[in-house]
Amino acid sequence: MGVSLIYFSYYIFGVLQHAVGYVSGNTYYGAKASINVWAPRVANQYEFSLSQLWVIAGSFGNDLNTIEAGWQVSPELYGDNYPRFFTYWTSDAYQATGCYNLLCSGFVQTNNRIAIGAAISPMSSYRGGQFDISLLVWKDPKHGNWWLEFGNGVLVGYWPSILFTHLRDRATMVQFGGEIVNNRNSGSHTSTQMGSGHFAEEGFGKASYFRNLQVVDWDNSLIPLSNLRVLADHPNCYDIRGGINRVWGNYFYYGGPGKNSRCP
């Protein structure tokens, strides 16, 4: 479950921690980003590390609607430590509705060339090659469904608008970034990594990144972000630094090692 930083901080197995960029205060009809793929170390089977985008509508209460997609390392869900392509959705703040991938009815897969839940290869390496995936979520203005596009124009499937209440119409927030769950009860922080396991300031080839961040507007056009905010709720464990340039548009580096001298 990729739970929004803005709304929730807890998960059944522990505390969720985030480093994210987000936009809010307008009406959105989708989002797009390129995310480089890593294999972060996960400390135990109950923890996970993911990088994703969220399309969000609703309030702080039980009517939160989200659509989510990205990559995750989850030994509990997949039985291994490979980064895997995933989807998620909920219409009641993760209480009774929604699921990962195709584990419940909801997301309708229309393309069998892309395996939801499949391991992603190649992966990025520290000081080595950098490999990213592009994801686009957009709302079909005719039928109202939310489509997921992977890579260069490959439609994976859609979330029917009937699944949702607030997202039946539009989104009010878009969020990008990393999330881990820390289930340590001993007082020490988990060593589960986010992204590459290195802090944002290390930059290209070392830290994880999101680039070419865009949102979908009312006439189904992709537009750059005008007011991206970045936030890390445990910056000594995982942090984030944003920027903008001609090649990458809106981007940020993010991630970290978890437990370290500043995050004991």
C-alpha positions, 0 to 999 in steps of 0.5 A: 500500500502506498499511503500518502504522506499528506494523509496517513503515517501508519501501516499495520506493520509499522510507521510509514516514512516518505520523501515526496514532491507534490502539487495541490490546490488545483484540479488534475486529470492525471500525472506523468513521471520517469522514475529510475529503478533500484533494488533497495535493501529491505530489512525484513519480510514485513517491510517494503520500499517503493517509489511511485506516483499518487493521484489523489482526491478526497478529504482527511477522513475515510473517503480518501480516493487514490490511484497509485503506480510505480515500482516496489520491493516487497518480500512479503508480497512477492517472496523476493527482493526484486523491484517490481512494477505495481498498481494500487487503488483505494476509495475509502482511505485503505480500509476495505477497498482496493488492492495491489495489482490484480489481487482484487477486482478493480483495475482492468488490464487490457494489455498482456505484454506488460505483466503487472507485478513482474520484476523490472530489468535492468536496474540502476547501479551506484556510479553505473548505468541509470535506468528509468521507467515512465508512467502516465495516469490519465483520465479518459474524458469520454468514459471517465476511466483512469488509464495507466500507460507504461513506457512509450505509449503502451496502455496497460489498463484502467481503473473504472471511474465507478470504483471511486467517489471523488476520483470519479470526477477529478483529482485535487492532489498529485504526489511523487516519491518514495515510501518505506515502512519501519516496523522496528519497535526496539527504538532503533530505526530500520535499515530498509533503504529508500531508492538507491539507499543514498541521500539526495545530495549525492546526485546523478548516478548515486541518488534516486530520481524522478524527472519530467514531472507533469500533470494532465489538465482539463483538456487532456494535455500534459503540462509542467508543474508550477508549484512543486513542493518537496517534503521528507518526514524523516530527513535524517533517514531519507531526504529529497531535493528538487530542481528544474532544468531544460532537459529534465523539466521538474525533477528531484533526487530523493532517498536514503539508507535508513539507519545511520549516525544521524538516524540511529 
